[in-house]
Amino acid sequence: MFKKILIANRGEIACRVIKTARRMGIATVAVYSDADARAPFVQMADEAVHIGPSPASESYLIADKIIAACKQTGAEAVHPGYGFLSERTSFAEQLAAEGIEFIGPPVGAIAAMGDKIESKKLAKAAGVNVVPGFVGEIEDTEHAVRISGEIGYPVMMKASAGGGGKGMRLAYTEQDVREGFEAVKREGLNSFGDDRVFIEKFILNPRHIEIQILGDKHGNILYLNERECSIQRRHQKVVEEAPSPFVTPKMRKAMGEQCVALSRAVGYYSAGTVELIVSGADPSGESFYFLEMNTRLQVEHPVTECITGVDLVEQMIRVAAGEKLAMTQDDIGIDGWAIENRVYAEDPYRGFLPSTGRLVRYQPPVAGWEDDGEANGRRGVDGVRVDDGVYEGGEVSMFYDPMIAKLVTWGATRDEAADKQIAALDAFEIEGLGHNIDFVSAIMQHPRFRSGELTTGFIAEEYPDGFHGAATSAETRKHLAAIAGFIATARADRARQIDGQLDGELEPPYDWSITIGDSTHLVSLDEAITVDGEEVDLALEYTPGDRIVSAEADDSTYGVKIEPTRMGLKMTTRGAIHQVQILPARIAPLTRHMIEKVPPDLSKFLICPMPGLLVALHVGVGDKVEAGQPLAVVEAMKMENILRAEKSATVKSVNAKQGESLAVDAIILELE
């Protein structure tokens, strides 16, 4: 077994590998860029080596710097994590030439399966179902248009070396191909150093199912069941679960055996994932197609660990050291259900725009987890596990992926795992930047999610006009009004004890007019708490200054984040933000005399919707533009975002230059 390994990655996956290595008695080496100098994974590792500036292209993607760090520290092997160099054959070859073990699959398998074009050819030759498409190299936009017409719309354009949702565009028309083909090439080149693109038919009502593969160097290959990864946004996974609510034992066996056969054809060992696209329109589940194979550890590997009890990182290390798998296919079972939500630095209330900046407050529902070598340990605390690599006061950088943490819950049933997600998300505190906690909580509560009727179009179909908070029932509003009334009374009682804060004495009953959204409630606190005359059985503890309140109201339990505002409270719970106005009941009628403030008209400005780099500016002063015309392109988190004109106008002034880094809400140009 290795005595020391280097982790050629950062963030949560680096922390994850270090935890298992520590349990195995293996020393670890971290490599870090300028942006990660104070990151938790650097502190956790036994040794750390600085490898360059913040951009990944100048640090984490430079193989020579990784190898130099291995030589400097005496690391015998490298775990690449995911992303960066994890699927780059040249890196594995360089390590082999230096006598350093690569904790991953053989070079031949990476080459065969890592290239989406070549892998489809190989899969087709092996008799595996593949999606209809063009698997050769595409010359230019006109060639792409011809191919798309022959395949039939809709089609998907993908960067050959792509991954993580980058370098992908869905095209419903010829115009979509003309507008998107070059962007796919650029994203592929910028993110992966490869601008080749392939095009395939887009399967309607598709489900994204993937099979976890694990093999050793002695020819043993197993499948560790499946993961359901259908809930995606812009082809980036948001929610993953294991097992899938769609897959039957018969399907699982058929998919698993086919994926093992494919892996065997390329001499695969280590952990890997075969991604399949399944037609949800076929109730038999037999219409599944090979999509791609990820020859590395997946982001969503924790859900497989939770239901199988297998530590995938440990197995990767043991396989790399030449050990045989200590398990057979019959040993792989399914224990309970696991769900993972990716907590991203993005603002769902503003069209999911990337949000970078400092984590002014970061308090996850549990303080991480420790891998104790047992399945229950990997399930975290009471079935709640947080995989992260950030810290309070740290920064979510524009240079890397926007994922803040992975929240994993395990339960005996799917509903139990989902209920634990809702409770854990309510207790997850993040301040300082936008995040998607409310959004993933809303998904966990959505009737369609609970029914298991999922497709990759779930988010687009269920939130066509964007996200505005989870639906809130009348009963929940009543309970929130009761909680707000209790808090208002506690705050007033505190203020009463301070000279000059309140005139006269505050005596029960305490009557409050509480407005939540478009509904107003009369809340009275005397011997009991009533909302609009109906008694609420409320139990909670609150001290002014508390940020989170745990309350039981009638038969419901709530975790409510509390933030004081000028007119009352901002209350966040169960996937929705509620601006709550709290007034003494005797004063509330006077609000009808208040003058409503009219917001300023910003329609004449093109405003940068997120922090990012202005990579293209298509117009200049005096140019006439039409509604829908592309005006500028802003790159954020390695994704290009096209900003279009909302109406016909003339460019009056330009306030930004191409190549300039822009802050959120920066004015790019003014129209007239």
N, C-alpha and C positions, 0 to 999 in steps of 0.2 A: 504494500500500500504506500501511496505517496506520503512524504513527510511535510511537503509544502506545496501549495498550489497558488496560482495567481488568477484573480478574477478580472478579465478584460472587459469590464462593464462598470456601470454606475447605478445609483439609486436603489430602488427596492430589490431588484434582482441580485445586486451585489450583496445586500444585507441577507437575502434569503440563502445564498450559497454559503456565506460565512457561517451562518447558524448551523447548518448541517456539517460543514467541515469541522467546526469547533467541537461538535458532539462526537465526531469520528476521530478526534485527536490530531487533526491535520492543521498545521499552521497556514495562515492566509496572507496574501499580499494584495493590496488594493492599488490601483492606478487611478490618478485623478487629474482633472484639468483645473484651470484657474477658478472656474465657476464652482467647482466642487470641493474647494480646499477645506471647508468646514463641514462637509456633508457627513451624516451618520456612518455611512459605510467606511469612510476613511478612518473614523475613530474606532470602529469595531474591529478592523483588520489588525493582525499582528504587526504588519509593516505596510507602509504606503509610499508610493513613488510618484512624484509629479511628472506628468508627460506632456504638458504644453498648454496653449491658450484655450479659451472656452469653446470655440467652434469645434464640433466633433471631427471635422475634416483636418484639423490641426492637432488633434490629440487622440481620441478614442479610435479613430479610423486609420491611424498610422501604425501599421504592423511592426515596423522596425523599432518603434518606441516601446511597444509591448514586449518584444523579444529582448530588447536591451534591459528592460526592467526585470525580466526573468533571470537574465545572466547576473545582474547586479545583486539580486536577492537569493539566487539559488533555487528558484521555483522549478519544480520538476514537471509541472503540468499547468495547463491553462483552461479555465472554464470560461467560455465566451458569453454566457447568458443568452439573451435574445437581442436581435438588432445588431447594429455596428458590424463587427467582423464575424459574427456567429455562423454565417453561411457563405463565407468567402473562401473559395478553394485555395487561392494563393496564400492566404494566411495559414491554413492548415498545412500546406506544403512547406512553407517557411519554418514552421515549428518543427516539422518532421526532420527537416534538413539540419536543424540545430539540436536534435535529440530531445526535444521537449514534447511531452504527450499532449495531444489535443483531446479535451474531454468532450467528445462529440463523435459523430459518425465518420466513416472513412471518406477520404477525398473523392473517390469515385462516386459515392452516393450523393455527396453534396453537389458535385458537378451535374450528375444525371437528373436529380430531382429539384435542385435549387433554381435551375433555369426553367421558367414556366413553359417555354416553347419546346425545349428538348424533353421535358418530363411528360408532356402530353403525347409526344411521339412515342416515347417508351411505353407509356401506359396503354396506348392504343395497340402497339405491337404485342403487349402482354395479354391482350384480350380484356382489358379493363374498360368499362364504359367511360367515354369522354364526351364532354359537351361539344356539339357541332360548332365548328369555327375554322379559322385560318391559322395554322400553326407554323407558317413560314415567316420570314422577315418581311416587313412592309416598307416599301420604298419611300413613299411620301403621302401627302394628304389625299391626292387624287387616287392613288392606289387604295388607300384606306376607305375612300368613298365607294369605289367599285366593289371591294370585298364586302363591305357592310350591306350593300344592295343585294349581293348574291346570297349572303347568309339570311337576310331578312331581319328587319327591325322588330324589337329593340335589340341592340348589340352592346357588349361591354368591351371597352378599350382598356388594356392593361399594360403597364410597363413589365417587360419580361422578367426583370430582376426585382420587381416591386414587392411590397409587403406592408402590413400595418395600415392598410387603407390608402397608402400614398401611390400616386401614379395610376389612378383608375377613374374612368368617366363612363357614365351610362348615356347612350345615344339613342334617341327615339326617331330622329330624322337625319337627313343628309346635312342639314345646317349644324346639328349638334356635333357631327363628326368633324366638319370643317372647323368649328370653333374649338373643339376639345382635343384633337389629335396632337397638335404641336405642344399643348400644355401638358399632356401625358408624357410626351418625349422629354420635355424640360424637367418635369418632376422626377422622372426616372433617372435622368442624368445627374440632377442635383442631389438626390437622396441616395442613389445606388451606383452612380458612375456608369450607367448603362442606359442608352436611350432607345433600345429596341422595344417595339410594341407589338402585341398580338391582339386579335379581335375574335370574340366568340359570341354565340347566341346567348341572350339573356333569358334564363328559365323563369317562366311566370310562376307566381306563388312559391318562390323557392325557400327552402329551409336550409340552414347551414349547419351541417352535422360533421363532427370531426372525430376520428378514431385515434386514441393514444397508442403508440407503438413503443415497445421496449425490447431491445435485442442485445445479445452479447457477442463476443468475438469467436464463439464456439458454435455458431449456427442456430442458437435458440432465439426465437422471436415470438413475442406475445402481444396480444392486444388488451389494453386495460379499459375496455368499454368505451363509451362515447361521451361527447360533450355537445350540448345544444348551444349554438352561438348565433342564433338567427337575429337577435335584437342588435341591430347595428345602425350607426349613423355615418353617412359618407363612407361606407364600407369599413368603418372602424368599429370593432366589437365594443359593446357597452355592457351587456349582461351575458354571463355564461352560466350554464348549470350542468350538473351531471347527477343522474343520467338524463336522457332526453325524454320528455313526456310523450313524444311521438314514436319512438323506436320500440318495437316489440322484441322479445327474445329471438325470434326467427330472423328479424332484420339485423339485430346486433351480431348474430353469428355470421350471417352472410357478408355484412360489411367488414367485420373484423377479419374473417378468413381471406377476403379479397385483398384487404390492405396488408395483411401479413405476406401474402403471395407477391404483391408488388414490392414490398420491402426486401423479400428474399431475392427477387430478381436483380436487385442492385447491391446485394451483399451488405445489407444495412445492419448496423449495431448502434447502441446508445438509445436515447429517447428521441422520438420523432412523432410527428402528427400528420396523418393523411386527412386532408380536408375534402369533404364531399358536399355536393349540392343535391338536395333531394326535392323532388317535385311534390309540394303539398297538395297538388291537385290529384295525386294518385294515392288513394287510401290504402292500397296494398303496401306502399312503401318500397316497391321494387324499382321505381324509377330514380335511381341514384347514380350520380356521375362523379368521376374523379375531377377535382378542381386543381389541387396542387398538394405538394408535400413540403412541410416545413421541417427541415433537417436540423432541428434544435429544440430546446425547451420552449414551451409556449407560455405566454403571459398567464393564461388561465389554468395552468397546471394544478393550482391548489385544490380545485373542485374534484379532480381525479384522485388526488391524494386523500381527500376527506372520505370518499366513498369506498376506496380500495385499501386504505391503510399503507400504501406503498409510497415511500419517500423517493420521488423521481430524481432529485438531485443526488441523493446517496447512491442510487443505482447507476447513474451516469458516471460517477467517480469510480465505483467498483468495476464497472465494465471497462472503463479506460485503463484501469490497473490490471486488466486481464482476467478478472474473476468471472466465473459462470453465474448466471442468474440462479438465485436460491429458491426459485418458485417456478411452477408450471402453470399452464393455462387454467387447469382445474382449481388452482389456488386463488384465482382472481374472481372475487365476488362483488356484490353491490350492497353496501351497508348504508341505508338512509339516503338522504338527498342533500346536495350542496349547491349553493348559488353564490356567484361572485358578481359584484357590481364594481365597475371601474369608476373611481372618483377622479374626475378630470377638472383641470383649471380652465373652465369654459363657462360662459354665462347663458344658460338656456332661456332666460327671460329676454335676452338680446340676440336671439337667433343663433345661440350656441357659439358666439364669437369667442376666440381664444382670450384668456385672461392671464396675463403674467404679472408678477410682482411679489411683494413680501407677504409671508404668512404671519400676519400680525397676531393671530391666534390659531393654534393648531392643537386640538385635543380630540384624538380618536376615541371611540367608545370603549376600547380596551387598549392597554399599553402594549401593543404588539403581541407576540406569542413566542414561545420557546419550543423548538423542536426537541422533544424528549425521546424520540425514537419510537414512540407509540402513536397509533392512529388518533387516539383521543387528544394527545398533545398537539398534533397538527391541526386539530379542529378548534384550537384556541380556547378562550375562556367561555364556558357555558355555550359552546357552539358558535362563538364569534371570534373571528381571526382577522387581524389587520396586517397586511404586508405593505410596508411603506419604506421610504428612504428620505423623508423630509423631517424638519423639526421647526418648532415654534420660533419665529424670528428669522428663519431661513427664507430663501427666495426660490420661486418657481421661475426658472430661466427661460428666455426665448430660444435658447440654443438646443433644447432637448424636447422630448415628448411631454405633452401637458398632463400626463397622469400623475396625480398626487398620491394615491393609495389604491389598494385593492381591498374591498370589504368582502369577506367570505363568511357565510353562515352555513351551519350544518344542522339538520333536523331529521327526525325519524321519517317525516313525510315532506313532500314538496311545500305544502301550505305552512308547515311549521318553519321550514327554512326561510320562506318568504316573510312570515310574520316577524322572525328574528331580524331580518333585514330592515323592516320598517322601524322597529324599536331601536336598532343600532344606528340607523341613519338619523333618527331624531336626537340621538345623543352625540352625534359627530359635530364638533365645533370647528368651523373654518371661517376666519375673518381676514380681510385684507385684499382678497381677490375674488372673482366670480368662481362658482363651482356648480356642479350638477347634482348635488345631494337631493334637492327637491325633485328633480326630474326622475332619478332612478327610484326614489321612493314612490312617486306616482305610478311608475311602471309596475312596481311590486304590488300595488293595490288594484291595478287595472283589471277589469273583469276578463278581458281577452287574454291577458297574461295568466291569470289564475286558471283559465280553461285550458291552457296549453296550446291554443290555436295560433301558432307563431309563424311568421315568415320574415324574410329580410326586409320586407316593406313595412313592418310593424310601425316604426316611428313615423314614417312619411304618411302612412294611412291613418293613424290614430291622432297625429298632431299636425294636420296639414297647414294650419295657420300659425304654427309655432307653439311654444309651451308658455302657458300663463298660470301655471300652478295646478296641482291636483284638484279634482272635483271635491267639494266640501258639502257634506250632507247638512240638513237643517239641524239634526241632532248634534253634530259636531259643533256647529256655530253656537248652539245653545250652551253646550259644555264650555266652549271657549269664553263665552260671555260670563259664565259663572266664575271661571278661573280669573278672568280680567277683573271682575268685581271684587273678588277676594284680594287680589294684588293691589288694586286701587285703595281698598280699605286699609291694608297693611301699610302702604306708603303714606296715606293720609294720617294714620295713627302715629307713624314715625315723625312726620312733619309737625303734628300737634304738640309733640314734646320739645320742639325747638322754638325758642322765643321768636316771635315775629313771622312765623311761617303760616299760621292759620289764626284768624280772628275768632274769638269765642270758643266754645267747647264743641267737640264733635261727639255726639251721642247717638247710640243706635235708636231706630234702625238707620242703616246706611243705604241710601238709594242712589243708584247710578244709572245714567243713560249711556248705554254702550252700543256703538255702531261698528259692525263688522261687515265690510263690503257695502251692500245696498240694504242691509237689514239692521234695524235698531231695536234694542232690547232694554227693558227695565229690569235691573238687577237689584234686589233688596237683600240685605244681610241683617238679620236679627237673631232670633233663636235658630233659624234655619236659613238656607240660601234659596231664593226663588228667582226664576227667570221668567218674566212675563206671567207671573202668578203661579207658575208650576215649580214645585220643590225639586231641587237637584241634590242628590246624595253625593256630596263632594268631600274628598279627603286629599289634603296636600299640605306640604310645609313650604313656607316662603319667608325669606328674610330679604328686605330691600337690598338690592345689589346682586341677588342671585341671577345667573345667566340662563339656567335651565331649571324648569319646574317639572317634577314628576307628580302626576295627579291621577286619581281615580274618580271618575264622574259616572254615577249610576253603574252600569256594567262595563264601562270602557276605561282603558288605560291610556294616558297620554304622556309623551315627553315633549315639552314645549320650550323652545328657545325664546328668551325674553330680551327685548331691547327697548329701553325708554325712548319715546319720541316727544316732540313738543305738545302734541295733542293727546298722547296716550301711550300706546305700546305697539311695537312690531312683534307679532307672535308668529313663530314658524313651527309648524308641526305637520306630520303626515303629508309632506310633499307640497305644501302651500305656504305662502307668506300672507299674513293678514295684517293690514294696517288698521289698528283698533283705536277708535276715538272714544275717550272716556271723559264724561262730564258729570258733575253733580246733577241729579234729575231736575232740580229747580232752575238750573242755568241753561240746560240743553235747549229749551224753546227759543232762546235768544239767538241761536246760531243762524236762524233764517234771515237775520239782518246783516250777516257777514257778506262782504263783496267777494265774489269769486275771482281769483287771479287767473288771467288769461296767459297761457304759455307763449313764448316768443315763436315766431315763424322761422324755422331753420331750413325750409324746403329749398331755399336758393343756394345752400351750401352743399358741397360734396364733403362729407365728414368721414374721417377714418374711423371705422367701427371697432377697431381693435389695435393693440400695439403691434407694429410690424414694419416690414421693409417695403418701401414703394419701388417695386421692380419694373413697373411700366406706367407711363403717363401718355395717353393716346391723343390728347387734345392740347391746344394752346389758346392764348388770348385771342378773342374774335371769332373762334370757330363756332359754327352752329351745330347743335347736337339734337338728336331725336330721342324720345322716350325709349328706354331699353338699350340704348347704345352704350357699349363699354367705354368708360372714361379712364379708368386706372386699374392697376392690379397690385394688390398688397399681399405680400407673403408673410404668413405667421405660422409658427410651428411646422415649417417645411411644407405648408400647403398654400397654393395660390388662390386668392379670392378676388373675383372680378367685381368691380364697383360700376354700376350702370346709372345712366341718367333716369330720373323719375319722370321727367317731362321735357317737352321741347323748349330749348332755350339757347342763349349765346353765352360763351365763356367770357365773363367780365374780368377775372383776375385769377392767377395761379399762385398759390402760396407755398407749394412744396416742389422739391426737385426729385427726379428719378434717382434712386440709390440712397435716398434719405430715410433714416429710421424715424417713424412717426409714433406719437403717443395716441392713446385712445381719445377720440373726439377731436383730434387735430383737424383743422380745415385744410383740405387739399386744394380746392378751388371754389370760386364763387360764380354763380350763374345769374343771368338777367334775362 
